[in-house]
Amino acid sequence: MEKDKRGPDRIKEQTVTYDIYAAMPDDGHRYEILDGSMEMMSPGPSTTHQAVSGVLEFILQQSCRSDYMVYHAPLDVILDQTNVVQPDVLMIHRSRLHIVTQRGIEGPPDMVTEILSPGSRRKDKVTKRRTYAKFGVREYWVVDTESLTLEQYRLDEDGNYVLHQLYEGDDVVTSDFLPCVSFKISDIFTEIHS
């Protein structure tokens, strides 16, 4: 193994690929691979996270299923051999169903949603946002169950995400890219119990 440049006694970790990840025995944990580094996901989602995810998926299924397939975690999205993620909710246009395989989704979805958890805020808002942009996911939503908001990011001409809209209260979530989308942001938080 190579020595790590940060110190004489540090060993450089092996780059993790999808094949290594897929061959691992199931240890009961969920993992993602970001730039060749395997990361354990946060503990199981909270009931709030599950409620919001379920309602959002239901709303998208109701309005978008004729044009899009809507999927939810856990499901591997294989962006390349060293980037495998499990977004909370995602949409793929039916004209692109060739990326749906037995292994998972092999390529960038049209839209990805991450619902923030206490331990995932930085990863979702910085690391995964950068990864999704790099691989061309055209629209990225970040749902915050504490502030009851949805941040809608879109790719610009340079392939970077720009915050297009911040939805809160009774704002109606819409998307020029996903014309089937139209719902009040407050609707996805109706199942949250204090």
N, C-alpha and C positions, 0 to 999 in steps of 0.2 A: 504494500500500500504506500501511497505517496505521503510524505510529511506535509503537514499543513503549514503555510507560511506564517500563521499567527503565533507559532511557538514550536520549539524543537520536539516536544513530546506529544503534539497533537497529530492525530491521524486524519487525513482527508477522508470524509465519508464517501461511500460509493453513490454514484448517481442512480436514483431509482427510476425505473422505466415501468410502463404499463405491464409488460410481461412479468417482471419481478413481483409487482403488486398483485397481479392476477394469480400468481402461483403460491402466494402466501396462504397458510392455513387460516381459517376463520377463527379469530380470537375474541369475537364479540364486540370489537370496536370498529368504528368507521374511520377511513382515512381518505385523504386527498393527496395528490402529488402536485406540487407547485415548483416549477423550474428544477425538476429532478430531486426535490427534497420531499420526503414523505412526512405528512403532518397528521397527527391524530385530531379528529374533529372533537368539538366540545362534547360533554356528556349529552345524553339523549335530550331532545328538545323539550322545553317546558310545555305545559298545557296551553299557555297563551300562544306560544309559537305554533303549536299544532293547530289550534283553533283558527288563527289568522291564515295559516297555510291552507287549511281545508276550505275555508270560505273563499279565499282568493282563487284557488283552483276551481271550485264550483262555479264561481262567477265567470271565469274565463271559459270553462267548458260550455256553459249555457250560451254565451254570446259568440264564441270563436270556433267551436268545434267543426263547423262546416269547412273552414279554411285552414285551421291549425290543429295539430296534435298538441295536447297539453299534458305534460308529465310532471311528476314530483319526486322528491328525494325519498329513499335512497335510490339513485340511479347514476351510474358512471357516465360522465360526459368526457370523452377522450378527445382532447383538443390536439394533442400529439403524444408521442411516446413518453414525454417527461412532464406533461400537464394533464392531470385527470382530476376533475372536480365533481362535486355533487350539489348542484344548486337546489334551492328549496322548491322552486317552480320554474318551468321553462316551456317555451312554445316553439314549435317548428312548423313552418308552412308546409302544407301537403305536397307542394311541388318539390320539396326537398327531402322527402321521406327516405331517399337512398342513404341518408346518414344514420338512419335508425337500423341497428343491427342486433343480433343476439347478445353481443357484449355490452351494448348500451347505445349512446349517441356518439357517433364518430365524426365529429366536426362541430363547428359553432352553431348553436341554436340561434333562432331569430331574436328571441328575448329571453333573458334570464332574470330571476328574482332571488334575492337573498333577504331573509328575515333576520334582523340582528338579534344576536344572543349576547349575554354579558361578556362571554369570552371570545366572541367573533367580530366585534365592532371594527377593530383595526384591520383584521384580515379581509373582511368584506368590503370596507370602504377604501382600502388602499391596495393591498396585494391582489385580491381577486378582481377588483375593478381594473387594475393595470393588465392582468392576465386576460380578462374578457375582451378588453379593447385590443390587445395585441393579436388575438385570434379572430377579430372581426364580428363579435356579437353586436348586432346593430343597436339594440336597446337593452339597458341594464336598469333594473329597479331595485332600490334598497328600501325595505320597509322597516320602520322603527316602531316597535310596539310600546315603547315608553312615551315618545312624543306624539304617537298616533299620526305619523306622516309617511309619505312615500316620495322618495327622490327618484326622478326619472332622468337618466343619463342617455345621451345619444352620441354616436360617433360623429366627429366632424370630418372635414376633408383630409385632415392629416392623420386620421386613425386614432384620435384621442377622444375620451369622453368629455362632454360638456354637460353640465347640469342644465337640462332643458326646462324642468318644472319641479317645484316642491308643492306637493298636494297635502292639504290638511283640512280638518273640519268636514264641511259638506262639499268641498271642491270635487268636480267631476273629472276623473282620470280619463284622458283621451290620448290617442297616439296617431299621428299622421302615417306612421309606418305600419301600425296595426289597427286598421280602420274598424275592426270589430270591437275594439275596447271602448267601453263607456260605462263607468260606474262611479258612485260616490265613494270617496276614500273612507268615509265613516262606515260604509257597509261592511268593509272587511274586518272592522274591529267590534262588530256587534256581539260576538261570542266571548269577548274578554270578560272574565269575572274577577272583580277585585278581591 
